[in-house]
Amino acid sequence: MLFVTNRSMVSTSLGRRLVACLLNVSEAQRKDLLDTVAMAALYNSQGVRREETTVLNIFHDLDYSRSVITIVASIQSIREAVLSACEKACQLFDMNTHSGVHPCLGAVDLIPIYPLGEDVGVHHCANEAQAVAEELTKRVQGTSVFLFGWADEPLQRGLAQRRREMGWFKKTLDLSSIKPDMGPIPQKAFGLTGVGASPYVMNCNVTIDTKELRIGQNIAVAIRESTAGGLPGVQVLALPHEGAVEIACNVESVRGSPPCQMTTTTKWPTFSIGGEAYFHVPASLITARVADLACRHGVGIKGTALVGFTPHECKGLAELALSLGIADFWRQQHRMCM
């Protein structure tokens, strides 16, 4: 059976109410367990399928020992889908046995919730994130949470700032020194979970063909938003990865219009949240910038990987999956003709 998608599909009524959670868990080796977590998002404990919910993708990275499960649901359904997936992950994954080169704090490391549909604002996602955080610490005794983005009221501190405050970037960390926003002092098995809401954040990773981390670090500094001439909304880490170096980018959605001086040759994706215009840096531009900087060091690039989808892709594929009644889209997408 072959399904043919129409990328220009008109937004459905359900599509206008969609939100996404890119659930980050600290496990990649045991794919059967990752499938179990994804299925927990889709079906309740009695095996009844949740309405208006689909899992689009499971991206796993063995070197990082990290996976991202893309859950999309209506704003009315997202809370229970995410909570059930997190409960299952907490049962299956244990930070006592975790090892990987990517920084992390928790078995369920990150729960970001993003608006996709025109009728959903970031404040709606923030309400759901706060509810998820509170309920998770009640359902799974011993779990601890920090809030970020719009869910972090009233300060609305960004994820990078909150991670620094929690010690996410440290190679060794004393969990007893952490003061979570909800729950007890973090326990080693569960660690600490970040829960938040913001406009969509895309993950774009470019691998450069060298083992010299210093070169990657120089490139990361040059392209991150905080550097003069850097790319707007781009937060960057350079990490050793599969015998090379990966420039791992969080690509945040930015309010307003793309900078004119950067849009002469590349089209920048734009979209609307609550009637306000947003944009994000295209993956092609990140790849080109990294390739240029790497070339100056006499190094080539090996490739670019998107962890999941762009905002437009995420919404379009979710509408398709839900219109066809496909909950486990990550298993079925090989049957699709995109």
Phi, psi and omega in degrees: 000138184233126176258136177247125182269155175241105185296340181264019182306132181294138181301128179276171176300318176295319180303329181289345183249012187278146171226159181237145170235120176263084188286117181262120178237152185266067179198140177216337185291315190265087185294331178296325178288325176296320175300320179297320177296316179299318180294329177296331176290333189265334186228142178279182186294343177267004179082013179272131183289137177284140180287150170056040183221137175214153171250116186276327190198149167234110179260122181234144181231115186292318179299320181279342189050054187212140177226151178237121180255118183269105178257128176236135181206169172292160180300333179284338186251345190295324186299308184290326178298312182292316180300317181295320177297318181293319176303314181295318179298321179294331176287328190262331188247141185226122182293345177296334182249010184277140170212137181181156185277345180279134177302144174199160178238334188226157172302312162263105192274323187210135177231083177267138180240129187235141174284140174243318185276157184294336183267006181245130176255169179296329180294327175297317179295324178296319178299317179293320179298316179297320179293319177299314181300313182295315184290325179298317181291340176276317184286323181245095183298129181104350177281151183226149190222142162243149183257150178215166178066215183293340178284344181271080182268143001267359190283329181053049178289140182290166183298316182299317179296315181294323177297318177299316182297328182272351179087020184301328185273355182281143179288324175234143187217135174269104183301330182293345180272353184272137175248098182289163176282330178219148178088177183281179170305133187305138174265151185300319185297314182270328185069214184233134183249132174268130180231129183196184181213146179192171164303158189307137174243120179265147178249121183231119184243125179247125181263127177257149190272068178204158174259359183277104182298329181302320179296315178299320180295321177297318179294318180301315179298320185292327186261347184290155187303324186287350179268139176303128182084002178285178184268129184299134176078006185258121174251138193224141167235147170252125186226144173295139186204115175050047178077009178224201177233132179253132173267099187266116188245127163271120185252099183280149171284137186242134179289138177112203181250151179301147179297129186301323185290348182253000188248018185289327184242346184233135177279128180263129179296137178231154179199178185235139172231117180058033179084357179259142182279139176225161174214165170219154179294132178289147180300327181297325180288320176300315179299315181296319180294316179296317180299318180295315181292321178295322180300325179295338176263007181074029185236142175263179175248151182261338179158172179234138178232130170268131176273090185097235191218166166286165178303317180297316180296318183299313181293314182297316180291324178295318177299318178298308183302315183288326178293332179265000179072028182261110178277314183268062184300326182298334178275334188263348191294340176293344179271355184271148170249104188277000000 
